[in-house]
């Protein structure tokens, strides 16, 4: 097991948890129910799937870079939604 990969996975799990919390808070504050037709709800599912992928697979640094980019997009998106809509 590669220490650097394990450490990066741990950091990304923390990022995923933070993003999931932001999305969940946004949904609660804006009375958005879990609905797989709602973009914010779908994003929450995607972030949770990314978090699960960090546990379930043997990841390479390239895999982790892709997960990191997807989480960065989700984080930026939900932060802009919060700024725009509260």
Secondary structure by P-SEA (a helix, b strand, c coil): ccaaaaaaaaaaaaaaaaaaaaaaaaaaaaccccccccaaaaaaaaaaaaaaaaccccccaaaaaaaaaaaaaaaaaaaaaaaacc
